[in-house]
């Protein structure tokens, strides 16, 4: 009887172990799949942008148009599929900037335009503007790092694009975008103080109100 009890516990433990292992392997496989999907989107967008700009022969004048069209196409794809917005936004932003870099275009201007296009487009389909802005800025920064571009200038341009686009939506959107970028992108706090000079003042005022009046000794 005692041996049967031990056997039951062993089988139960093995079952839990097997379940845990199955979940772990499934998640690892899914995450690897997501990474592959992101890489595929970056590659697709990068080659599309660079090939299109080479074909037009005018990077300076056509870069903005191509960027807008690529962002619009990506957002329409996520609408049709019904998922993948946050995944694709970062990859699209990254791919656009890398494609512009491949043909010697202005990656700083491209970063601002692609993030601006993402935020505006996401707002139009009713998705989370702040999350999209964060993902797009991340994509822009990664592209700058991988192409050897000026990361600081690209970051500032991307944040500027996000804030400008949010400004056309409303003050709530501006605050949401500002707060999420400060929270997730290193160095954005300083950038935002330049883009939005009143942001640091608002923060100081809010912190002072929360702390309350100080007693004089």
Secondary structure as GFF3:
##gff-version 3
##sequence-region A 1 217
A	DSSP	alpha_helix	2	56	.	.	.	ID=ss1
A	DSSP	alpha_helix	59	81	.	.	.	ID=ss2
A	DSSP	alpha_helix	85	102	.	.	.	ID=ss3
A	DSSP	alpha_helix	107	124	.	.	.	ID=ss4
A	DSSP	alpha_helix	129	147	.	.	.	ID=ss5
A	DSSP	alpha_helix	151	169	.	.	.	ID=ss6
A	DSSP	alpha_helix	171	184	.	.	.	ID=ss7
A	DSSP	alpha_helix	188	195	.	.	.	ID=ss8
A	DSSP	alpha_helix	197	211	.	.	.	ID=ss9
###
